[in-house]
Amino acid sequence: MLGGLRTRHVLTLCKHKCNPRYRTRAADCNGGMLATGVMEPCLSLSGVSWRHKVRDYSSWKPWAKRDGAGIHSIDLEIKSGMILGLIGPNGAGKTTLMRAICGLYDCEGFDKSCESRRTNIGYMPEQVRWEGRITVKHALQSIVMMREEEVDVENILQTVGLSSKSDHILDNLSQGMRQRLSLACALIGGPKVLVMDEPLNGLDPLAQRAFCNLLKDLANKGVAVVISSHQVTDLESLIDRIALLHHGQLLIEGTLSEVRRKLDLSNDSGIVEMICSATGIEADEVSLQLSNDDLLPFKTIGGEEE
């Protein structure tokens, strides 16, 4: 009887490792998890804030600046082998947070310095203009030349599925191929954390599926992925956890089912319903009018408005 239980246990573990739904468990063999089965934290944020400086029109001095939009008191933990989705409307602070994570903004509240983060993080901006008569391989090699260590260009091209397109010129690439090239640049140096700003924009459904499969493969190897999107549906089959941002503040973080349960929402609820529930805004009151407030107060889960 005991032998039968052990056999079923081994079969269950094998099934989990072969199932994409359990890819974070499979990362154990690739350094993404500790021996206890718990994903290893690779970056922690505690009270991270950053405000952009904007023109102060209330002053007669043309150089006068004031604090503008940004992020405020962000607490977050990024773990190896985990895919974290950042969602929120335009101006929510997703791009600012991602740039702060990458070390482009010198913020306090990180457990690692800016220099350390820049070394171990690959960043894929929202829009990269790949144009010209040079080839894909030449473009990637030009960027690799700026690094001191040796980089296997062929391996990176194979990882992102561009081996057969390496001799194609940039002007002839589709949007999906351009996104793959941007990802290839972010993978230079073998980053432990991959930060991607709206990488699914402009991709057709087939290209989105291929891109998501590629990200899952990277997560299986222990790479932590932080990806932003305006839409929950774009990320639902991809992410392990979700972080909802609004006006520079992290409203709630967890798995999609946890977030919807805490907000008392149905399983098909989208970003609008999540934001309205988390902030206390009535869905019927949502309009196209833009707010002048840089950081608005929000209603905490189970508490009063701050």
C-alpha positions in Angstrom: 0.0 0.0 0.0 2.8 2.4 0.9 4.5 1.6 -2.4 1.3 2.4 -4.3 1.0 5.8 -2.5 4.6 6.6 -3.4 4.1 5.7 -7.0 1.0 7.9 -7.3 2.8 10.7 -5.6 5.7 10.5 -8.2 3.2 10.4 -11.1 1.4 13.4 -9.7 4.6 15.4 -9.5 5.5 14.5 -13.1 2.1 15.5 -14.3 2.4 18.9 -12.6 5.8 19.5 -14.1 4.5 18.8 -17.6 1.4 20.9 -17.2 1.9 24.6 -18.1 -0.5 25.5 -15.2 2.2 24.2 -12.8 5.2 25.8 -14.5 6.4 27.5 -11.3 6.8 24.1 -9.7 8.9 23.0 -12.7 11.2 25.9 -12.1 12.7 23.9 -9.2 15.0 22.1 -11.6 16.2 25.4 -13.1 17.1 27.4 -10.0 13.8 29.3 -9.9 12.6 27.7 -6.6 14.1 26.7 -3.3 14.3 23.1 -2.3 11.2 23.6 -0.1 9.1 24.4 -3.3 8.8 28.1 -2.5 9.8 30.5 -5.2 12.9 32.5 -4.3 12.4 36.3 -4.0 14.8 38.1 -6.4 13.6 41.8 -5.8 11.6 43.4 -3.1 10.0 46.9 -3.0 9.1 48.6 0.2 7.4 52.0 0.1 8.9 52.9 -3.3 7.8 56.4 -4.5 8.8 58.6 -7.5 7.3 61.9 -8.7 8.0 63.3 -12.2 9.0 67.0 -12.2 6.6 69.1 -14.4 6.4 72.8 -15.3 4.9 74.9 -12.5 2.6 77.3 -14.4 1.7 79.1 -11.2 5.1 80.6 -11.1 6.4 83.4 -13.4 9.8 81.6 -13.5 10.0 79.4 -16.7 12.3 77.0 -14.9 10.1 76.5 -11.9 9.1 72.8 -11.4 6.6 71.0 -9.2 5.9 67.3 -8.4 3.7 65.7 -11.0 2.3 62.3 -11.5 4.3 59.2 -10.4 4.1 56.3 -8.0 3.5 56.4 -4.3 4.4 53.9 -1.5 4.6 50.7 -3.7 5.1 47.5 -1.7 5.8 44.5 -4.0 7.8 41.3 -4.1 9.1 39.8 -7.4 10.0 36.1 -7.3 12.0 33.9 -9.7 10.0 31.9 -12.1 6.9 34.1 -11.5 5.0 36.1 -14.1 3.6 39.3 -12.6 1.0 41.3 -14.6 0.7 45.0 -14.0 -2.7 46.4 -15.1 -4.2 49.8 -14.9 -5.6 52.6 -17.2 -3.4 55.1 -18.9 -1.6 57.2 -16.4 -1.8 54.5 -13.7 2.0 54.5 -13.2 2.8 51.2 -14.8 5.7 52.5 -17.0 7.0 54.7 -14.1 7.1 51.6 -11.8 8.8 49.5 -14.4 11.5 52.1 -15.0 12.0 52.4 -11.3 12.4 48.6 -11.0 15.0 48.7 -13.9 17.0 51.3 -12.1 16.3 54.1 -14.5 15.0 56.2 -11.6 17.1 56.3 -8.4 14.4 55.5 -5.9 14.7 54.4 -2.3 12.9 51.3 -1.0 14.6 48.6 -3.0 16.6 45.8 -1.5 19.1 46.2 -4.3 21.0 49.2 -5.6 20.3 50.8 -9.0 23.6 49.4 -10.4 22.7 45.9 -9.2 19.2 46.1 -10.7 20.5 47.3 -14.1 23.0 44.4 -14.2 20.4 41.7 -13.6 17.3 43.1 -15.3 16.3 43.1 -19.0 14.0 45.9 -20.1 11.7 45.9 -23.1 10.1 49.4 -23.6 6.7 49.8 -25.0 7.7 51.1 -28.4 11.0 50.5 -30.2 11.4 51.6 -33.8 13.2 49.0 -35.8 13.8 50.5 -39.2 16.5 50.6 -41.8 18.3 48.4 -44.3 20.5 46.4 -41.9 19.7 42.8 -41.0 18.2 41.5 -37.7 21.5 39.9 -36.8 23.5 43.0 -37.5 21.1 45.1 -35.4 21.5 42.7 -32.4 25.2 42.5 -32.8 25.5 46.3 -32.7 23.9 46.3 -29.3 25.9 43.3 -28.0 29.1 45.2 -28.9 28.3 47.7 -26.1 28.7 45.0 -23.4 32.0 43.8 -22.1 31.2 40.1 -21.7 30.8 37.7 -24.6 27.2 37.1 -25.8 26.0 34.2 -27.9 23.9 36.1 -30.5 22.9 32.9 -32.3 21.5 31.4 -29.1 19.4 34.6 -28.4 18.0 34.6 -31.9 17.1 31.0 -31.5 15.4 31.6 -28.1 13.1 34.3 -29.5 12.4 32.4 -32.8 14.4 34.7 -35.1 17.0 32.3 -36.4 15.3 32.0 -39.8 14.9 35.8 -40.0 18.4 36.7 -39.0 19.3 37.9 -42.5 16.1 39.8 -43.1 16.3 43.6 -43.1 14.5 45.6 -40.5 12.1 47.3 -42.9 10.6 44.0 -43.9 9.8 42.7 -40.4 6.3 42.3 -39.2 5.2 43.8 -35.9 5.5 40.4 -34.2 9.1 40.0 -35.5 10.0 43.5 -34.3 8.6 42.6 -30.8 10.7 39.5 -30.8 13.8 41.5 -31.7 13.1 43.9 -28.8 12.8 40.9 -26.5 16.1 39.6 -27.9 17.8 42.8 -26.8 16.3 42.6 -23.4 17.7 39.0 -23.0 21.3 40.1 -23.6 23.3 39.2 -20.6 20.9 36.5 -19.3 18.8 38.7 -16.9 17.2 37.3 -13.8 14.3 39.6 -14.2 12.6 40.6 -17.5 10.5 43.8 -17.4 8.2 44.3 -20.4 6.0 47.4 -21.1 2.9 46.5 -23.2 4.7 43.9 -25.3 1.4 42.5 -26.7 0.3 45.8 -28.3 -0.2 45.6 -32.0 0.1 41.8 -32.2 -2.5 39.6 -33.9 -3.9 36.7 -31.8 -1.5 34.1 -33.2 1.5 36.3 -32.6 0.2 37.0 -29.0 0.0 33.3 -28.4 3.5 32.6 -29.6 4.8 35.5 -27.5 3.1 34.2 -24.4 4.4 30.7 -25.0 7.9 32.2 -25.2 7.5 34.0 -21.9 6.2 30.8 -20.2 9.4 29.0 -21.4 11.5 31.8 -19.9 9.6 31.5 -16.6 10.1 27.7 -16.6 13.9 28.5 -16.6 13.6 30.6 -13.5 13.4 34.1 -15.1 11.0 36.5 -13.2 8.8 38.3 -15.7 7.0 41.6 -15.0 4.6 42.5 -17.8 2.1 45.4 -18.2 -1.1 45.6 -20.1 -4.3 47.6 -20.2 -6.4 44.4 -20.5 -6.9 41.5 -18.0 -7.9 39.2 -20.8 -4.5 39.6 -22.5 -2.8 38.3 -19.4 -5.3 35.9 -17.9 -3.8 32.7 -19.3 -0.2 33.9 -18.8 0.3 35.4 -15.4 0.7 33.9 -12.0 -0.2 37.1 -10.0 -1.6 40.5 -10.9 -1.0 44.0 -9.5 -3.7 46.6 -10.0 -2.4 50.2 -10.2 -4.4 53.4 -10.3 -3.2 57.0 -10.1 0.3 55.8 -9.0 -0.9 53.6 -6.2 -1.0 49.8 -5.9 -4.6 49.0 -5.0 -4.4 45.3 -4.7 -2.1 42.4 -5.6 -2.5 38.6 -5.8 -3.8 35.9 -8.1 -6.7 36.9 -10.4 -9.0 34.7 -8.4 -7.8 36.2 -5.1 -8.3 39.7 -6.4 -11.7 39.1 -7.7 -12.7 37.3 -4.5 -11.4 40.2 -2.3 -13.3 42.7 -4.5 -16.4 40.5 -4.5 -16.4 40.3 -8.3 -17.4 37.6 -10.8 -14.9 35.4 -12.6 -15.3 37.4 -15.9 -14.8 40.8 -14.4 -12.3 43.1 -16.2 -10.1 46.0 -15.3 -13.0 48.6 -15.2 -14.9 46.5 -12.6 -11.7 45.9 -10.6 -10.8 49.6 -10.5 -14.4 50.7 -9.7 -14.6 48.2 -6.9 -11.2 49.0 -5.4 -11.6 52.8 -5.5 -15.3 53.1 -4.7 -16.0 54.8 -8.0 -19.5 54.1 -9.4 -19.3 52.4 -12.8 -22.1 54.7 -14.1 -20.0 57.8 -13.2 -17.0 56.9 -15.3 -16.5 59.5 -18.0 -13.9 60.8 -20.5 -13.1 63.8 -18.3 -9.5 63.8 -17.2 -8.7 64.5 -13.6 -6.1 67.2 -12.7 -5.1 65.4 -9.5 -1.7 63.7 -9.8 -2.3 61.2 -6.9 -5.9 60.6 -5.9 -6.9 59.0 -2.6 -8.4 55.6 -2.8 -10.4 53.3 -0.7 -8.5 50.4 0.9 -9.9 47.0 1.0 -12.0 46.7 4.1 -11.1 50.2 5.3 -12.0 53.8 5.0 -10.9 56.2 2.3 -7.3 57.4 3.0 
